[in-house]
Each structure stands twice: as C-alpha cells, then as structure tokens.
C-alpha cells in the first residue's frame, strides 16, 4: 500500500521552489517600476478547478490489485501520475490586491442556493474552496457575516459526513466476504493474507498470536455512528427470519440473539425500513446514541417487566398497525421507544401513596408518564442525542405534541375514558382525529401481550407479576396497604389474567380494530379521486413492505429543501392500511389464552379447596 508521500513530491519542497521563483519575478517587476517591494507579502489562494486544489481533498490509497473503486471521491490512476510533475500555481501580490481578491471571494459565501448536494462529488471541491476562502478572510481580517459563516461551515460539515460515510461503507463492503467465513474453515495465515491484501483493515497486525483475526468492526462502527446501517443490514436478515413482519413476533428470542440489545436493533431495523433517518434528516450518530441511552434508562432499575425488551415489543407492535406519513411514523416509533423510559418498577399509585419526588413534581397526575416523556425530551436537548436537530420549529412542535399525547395516553387511569371517547368518534360520520387514533394504537400496543401466542404472553405475565410482588414488598416495608396483585402470597394469577383479558384487552382491541376499519374506509374513499399513494400493510395483513429505493433519500431531501425554501410543506410519503376486510390476528390468541387461563383457574381453585380440607 502506498502513502501520499510515495505519490507526491514533498509539499514543502514544492512550496519553497515555487516561492523562490515567484519572489524573483515579483522583485524584478517592482524594481523596474521604481517601487520598493512590500514587506507584507501574502500568498493568494490557488485558482479554482486547479489540480492543486483537489490534492488536499483526495484520499490517497493506492493498493495493489484491481484499480476499480466504488467510492465517489477516488480519482483514476491518471490523476496521480499528473501530480508527480505538478507545480502549484502560487503567486505573490501586494496586500491591497490580495485583500480585494479575498473580499470578492467572501461575497460569494452568501450564495448557497445553487451549491451541489453534500453527497455529490462536486461538493468536495466546492466545500474545500469555501473553507479556504474563510481561512484566508480570517487571516486578513476580512469581514464575514455570522449567518454566512454558519451556513457554509454547516454545508462543509455535511459534505465531510457524507464523504466519511461513503468511504466507510466501501471499506466495510470489502470485509463482507471475509466476515462470512467460518472461524475454522481457513488457516490463520490465509486469513491474515486475505485481510491484509484485499481489505484495509490492519486489526490482524495488532492481535495476539493465539487469537484468530476478526474482520467485523462492529464496536468501532457503533462508536463512530457511521456504519450503523451497514452492520444492521446483516442482522436485519436474521430478524426477518424471526418474524419481525408478523404479529407473533418473539421479542424474547430477538433480545437473546442481540445479547440484550433488542431495543436498539429493532429500533434501527424499523427506522431503516422506511428510510426515516434520510428522509427526516435524522443523524445516524445521534439516533444510535439516543437508542443506547434509552437502553441504559430502561435498565436503570433492573425491572422484570418495564425494561428495554418491553419497549422493543411495544415498538414492533406499533409498526404492525399504522397508516401514517413519514413524520407521524417517526413520532409513533419514538413514542413507543420512550413510553416507559427510566420506569421505576412501581405504579403511579405507589408514587402517590409514598409521596415520592416524582409525584410531587407532577402533582399526582400521570406521574410516570409525564416523567418518561419529560426525561426523553430533556435528553434530546443534548447535542449527542438530539435526533430532531434538523426539524423546523413547526415540525418539532407537531412531533413533540404527538409524542406527548401518545405517551400520556398509556396511563391506565385514562383507559375507560379513552375507549368511551373513541366509541363516540366511531359513531360519528367525521374522520377520526389522527392524534387520538395514534394514542389508542400505542395504548393497545402497551397491553398487547395477551394477544400474542401463549409462550410470549405467559412470559410477560410472570415478569409483570414479579414486578408487582416486589412493589408489594416495598409497600409492606413502608407500612402502606398492599396494592392489588402485589401480594405474593394471595394473588390469584389465572383469575387476574382472565379479568384483564375480558375487561381490558378484548374491548380495547375491538375498538381499535373498528377504528382502523373506519380509517381504511375513509382512506379508500378519499383516494378514489386522486392518484394512489404507496401502501404499507399493517399487522393484520401479510408482511409489511415499505417502499424504498436508492434515490429515495436524495429525492426526498431535495424536495424538502426546495419546499422549505418556498415556505411550503414538503411532500411526504403516506403509508396506508391494506384493504377490507381487516384481519384481526389477536382475536385467536386472546381466545386461546383466555381458555388456557380458565383451565389454570380451575386447577388453582381445586388446590385451594384441598388446602382447606382438614387433615
């Protein structure tokens, strides 16, 4: 592998040679005019479109083998040959002449409308030129407006991020074939040779002799935040085999498969399915950091039930039943992710009865729900976790309102009021307000485990009861009355679940199903006179397949920028429900699980009767 020093002559030699020749020419010109040469000589910037200007932007990496490269900022071999005999076009002029040139270039910084897209190759040259102009202006105290400086630096930063992403993707793609090798299928020496010859990874040079080389840089990719979509692409294949598209998704299996990181993996998988980070300008680094903090928050109190697995389960369930625009879908996903963030493992009633700080802050009203959403938005105020930094004020306001409404609606004390209001809306001819519909969807997803297969539902039931029993123990320690279902010795498990299914879950899902059918009918009626929009199939229908294409992110970005420049709302994709009749897969599971609990209740009853029989 060659370095830049092997391709170019020493840059200091080039500059010194060019400087001496230019000084001689300048001295002769000034002496002939009877003028004394100025003592404050400065170098002006190279001419635009010069080879020298490109040399600082190119990534020198000439390796043996094929010269074919997939990175957009690599140049052909001919360009490197031209640089060998190249002399940079530096000249010396007076300070006054130089300042006028710089002032002219600075005036160009105000024009940012026709800049090439940050992901294009031309943006590399344009960004370099603008940075050079800014540096020269600062050196000579030429005034630059703060707004122009911020816009140009932001543009250059986005160019660099795209260049880094593009190059890192290309490097990781080189490792794909090697990463598929079984550890024992190839001798160590052959693996070393493959890694050093056909990839740019040098990790094999730093390993211990007894260790086998590793070709996946997952940890580094997570830290950098650049290759999240790359390493998840391989994982997404496995997740697809584990039925992430289906209602009967086994989140416990996924959590075990991902070493206890199911929330971040499911979160990124679903976000990437709809290309939401690109469409909404969400930083992948910030999103990765945000999801990591969510997992830490869910693990803070080591809850058996209200943990990151529960958040991943609710998130996947909301994905199954939506019909939303990109921004609404993103709000739905984030609401599901944060809806129990830093849950204490105790109920609102416990906080109120124990007069906890959280209860005092939120005045005994939706105590935990208010805390969850507040803590999450406070986290977003930190730059490293700010997933909405590119949102306009209106976009942020709408996003925040949707998320708040959805999370607060998960307070169980609002359950019957929420169902009653939705039933009233279903009896009216008007369309259902989307915010209320989304709130019901998240509430149903939050209590959906009885509608899943028995092994999933039973696992969640045991976890929830264990959490309740721990709260009961705390209540006894504090001298508080034991809350319902919190007494480990006297709780009737089977009967409690029968009541939960019969009076809470079944009515909720019945109303939600009716709501989705009404929305579907309204959508079909409204779209009959317009061009059809892309459809997204919900859980009750087969395998959702969101639209995606290579150019979708760029087209969406350009449309958004153009629309925002004209003060209009940017176009957005709407994912609609499927066609009627709407299949309801939770119904069979609810019926089967209730029947099983009824059998268990009979068994529990017989055991209690046997205990009461005198010996």
Secondary structure, 3 states (H helix, E strand, C coil): CECHHHHCCCHHHHHHHHHHHHHHHHHHHHHHCCCCCCCCCEECCCCCCCHHHHHCCCCCCECCCCCCCCCCCCCCHHHHHHHHCCCCCCCEECHHHHHHHHHHHHHHHHCCCCCCCCCCCHHHHHHHHHHHHHHHHHHCCCCCCHHHHHHHHHHHHHHHHHHHHHHHHHHHHHHHHHHCCCCCCCCHHHHHHHHHHHCCCCHHHHCCCCCCCCCCCHHHHHHHCCCHHHHHHHHHHHHHHCCCCCCCCCHHHHHHHCCCCHHHHHHHHHHHHCCHHHHCCCCHHHHHHHHHHHHHHHCCCCCCCCCHHHHHHHHHHHHHCCCCEHHHHHHHHHHHHHCCCCCCCCCHHHHHHCCCHHHHHCCCCCHHHHHHHHHHHHHHCCHHHCCCCCCCHHHHHHHHHHHHHHHHCCCHHHHHHHHHHHHHHHCCCCCCCHHHHHHHHHHHHHCHHHHCCHHHHHHHHHHHHHHHHHHHHHHHHHCCCCCCCCCCCCCCHHHHHHHHHHHHHHHHHHHHHHHHHHHHHHHHHHHCCCCCCCECCCCCCCCCCCCCCCCHHHHHHHHHHHHHHCCCCCCCCECECCCCCCCCCHHHHHHHHHHHHHHHHHHHHHHHHHHHCCC
